[in-house]
Amino acid sequence: MEVVHARCAGMDISKKDAKVCVRIAGAGRRKTTETVTTWGSMTSQILTLREHLVDQQVTCVVMEATSDYWKPFYYLLEDAGFEVMLVNARHVKTLPGRKTDVADATWLAQLGAHGLVRGSFVPPEPIRQLRDLTRTRAAITRERGREVQRLEKLLEDAGIKLSAVASDILGVSGRAMLEALIGGDRDPAALADLARRRLRSKIPQLTEALNGRFTEHHAFLARVHLDLIDRHTAAINMLTERIEVMMEPFHSSSPGCSTWCRQRWRV
């Protein structure tokens, strides 16, 4: 079988270490060698592994891993100029010959040497960073939504039906009423009078909705929920600003993709 990469490494990566097989194809009377070693997953250990692969003149690295344990290995080897292929373990498992972790690394090296595997798509670093930011923002946005739901349940427990009248209990009017409630004001009419703009036309309904049994206990918990919501909102705003900065090079290099980028990353 044709050898595509004369010097190839196979890596089977776990949380604490990686089994690495360096395969050097034979030439003439020299036999093919396959040397398996184990390396730790700390950055300093991966850098030492990288030096070892450079010394062995390895040109291609094929790796598989569970979870995200592949990332430190992939990024550090990629930085050194290696051709790195992250393969799907399920695809490789369809091929015979895998028994132990060591055999896995050897098998990956053999597959890579003969060009029998195709690497999964790993975006370039700027896209990876942008994706990290958007995913983090999405996660925090979901958590903020859950916190708002907890606040609404608390108000229901207190008999405060603000959400039945105001579409957004955290808008200017709703927030003012909540702050007044937390501050000790329990007069429904006075609370309803804090309404602004269109909501002022619903003062009678608001007066009725704000007539409940809001206690000091509810005030304490409402304060906790509002503070958490505010922190989530601040984090979301910070992430959005950072995403805008990260996207600027894409806007500058390809002005036509600006709209697509905004839709894709929800900016």
N, C-alpha and C positions, 0 to 999 in steps of 0.2 A: 504494500500500500504506500502511496506517495506520502512523503514527509513534507509538510508545509512549513513547520517550525522545528528546526533542528534542536533548538534548546527551548523547552517549554516547561512551565511549572503548573502543577495542579494544586489547588488549595481547598480543603474542606474546613470551614470556619465554624466555630462554636463560640459561646459567650466568653470563655476564659482563654482559649487558645486556637491554633490552627494547625492542622496536619498539612505539611507542604511536601510535595514530591517534585524534585527537579529531574526532568528527563532529558538526557543528552543522547541524541541519535548517533548510532555507530556509523563508521565510514571505513570502507575496506575491511580489514581484519579486526578492526576495533568494534567491540560489541556495544550495543545500546545499554546505557546505565540509567537506573532509576533509584534515586536516593531520597528516602523519606525522613523528614525531621519534624519536630514539634516546636512551635513558637508561641510565645505569649501574645496577648491581645492589647497590652499597654502600648502607648505611642512609641516609647523608647525601644521596645522590643520589636515593633513593626519596622522601625527605622533600621534596626540591626538586620532584620530579615531582608529589607530592601537592599542594603549593602551586600548581603550574601548573594542575592539574585543578580546584582550587577556584576559581582566577581565571577559568577557562573555564566555570565554573558547570556542570561535568559532574555528572550525578546517578547515572549507571550506568556500571559498568566491567565489561567482559567480557574474561576472560583465559584463555589456554591456555599450558601449559608442559610441558616434559619433566622427569622426576624431581621433586624437591621445590623447584625454583627459584622456584615461584610463592609460596611461603610468606611471605617477607619483604614482597613486594608486597601480598599479600592482607591480611596482618595490619595493616600500617600504613595501608592505605586503609580497611580496615574500622573501625579506630580513629577515623578522621576522619568516619565516618558515611556513606560511600559505599555504595550498593547494589552489592556485588561478586559477580560470578558466575564461578565456575571451571568451564569447560566441558571436556568430554571431547573430546580432539583427534580421536579416531576417529569420533565422531558428527558433528563439524563437517566432517570430510573427505568425508563422504558427499554434501555439498552442493557444487555446482560453483562455480568461480570463484577457486580458490586456486592461486597460482603461486609467488610469492616470499615471503620473510619480511615484507616491507612490505605486500604484498597480503594476507597473512594477517591482519595487524593491522587493515587497512581492512575486510576481510571480516567480522571479528569485530565491529567497530563498527557495520557495516551490519545484521548479524544482531541485535545487541543493541538497536539503535534501533527495529527493527520487532518486537521481542519474539519472535524466532524461535529462541531458544536457552533451554535450561533449565540452570541451574547444578547442579553436583554438590553433594552434601551435604557441608558442612564443619561439624563439630561446634563448639559454642561453646567458648570458651577453657578453662573448668574441665574439660570432658570431654577436650579435646585434651591438657591437662596430665596428667590421670589416665591417658589412653591411653599417653602417653610413658613414664610410670612403670611401668605394667604390662608394656609391651613390653620395656623395659630389664630389668626383673626376669626376664622369661621368657628373654631372651637370656643373662643371666648364669647363670640356673639351668641352661640347656643347657650352657653352658661349664663349669660346676661338675661336671655329670654326665660330661662328656668328661674332665675332670681326674681324676675318680675312676676312670674306665676306664683311664687311663694308669697310675695307681698300681697297679691290679689287674694290669695287664700286667707291670709292673716286678716285682711279687711273684712272678708266675708265672716270670719269668726267673730269679729267685733260688731257685725251688723251694719257696717259701712258699705253702702252699695254704690260707691263712686263709679266703678267701672260700668254700671248699668246706664249711667247718664253721660259720662265723659268717655269718648272713644280712646283717649290716651291719658291714663292716670298720671303719667310722668311728663305731660306737657306743662306749659307755664302755669295754667290754672290748677291742674291737678297737683303739681308739685307744691304750689303755694298752700293748698288746703292740707296736704299731708304734713308739711312742715309746721303748720299752725296746730294741727292735731297733736303732733309730737311735742310741740311747745306747751301744750296744756289747754289750748282753746277747745272747748267742747260745744260751743253755741252753734247750732246748725245754720242759723241765719247769717251769723258773722262769717262762718266758713264759706257759705255759698256766695257771699258778697265778694269773695276773692276771685271769682270767675272773671275771665277776660274775653274780650271780643265776642265771637258767636256764642260762646258758652253762657254769656250773661242772659241770653234769651231763655235759658233753662234754669234760672235761679229757683223757681218754685220746686222743680223736680230735684235739684241739688239739695235744697233745704231738707226735703224728705229723705233723700238718700244718705245724708250726713247725720241723720238722727239715729245713733246706735249706742252701743255700750263699749266705746273705746276706752280702755283702761291704761294705767301706767305700764302694765305688762305688754300690751299691744304697742304702746309708744316705744318701749325699749327695743322690741323686735323689729318694728318698722324702721327705726334708726339703723339697725344692723343691716337690714335689707337694702335700704337706700344707699348706705355707704358702700356696700358691695357693688351695687348697680353703678354707682359713680366711678368706682375703681375700674370696673369692666369697661365702662364707656371711655374713660381716659386711655386705657390700654388699646382699645379698638381705634381710637383717633391716632394714637402714636403709630400703630401698625399701618394704618391707612397712609399716613404721611411718609412712612418709610417705603411702602410699596410704590408710591408715586415717584419717589427718588430713584428706586431701583428700575422703574419702567422708563425713565427718561431716555436712556440710551436707545431703547427700542423705538421710541417716538422719533428721536433725532435721525436714526439711521434709516427708518422706514416709516415716513409720515403717514402713509396709507394704512398702516396696520394699527394706528392709534385707537380707532373705534373697536377693532377686533380685540386688541389687548385689554381694553377697559371691560368689554363684555366677558372675556375669558377669565380675567382675574377679579371681576366684580369691583372695580374701583370707581 
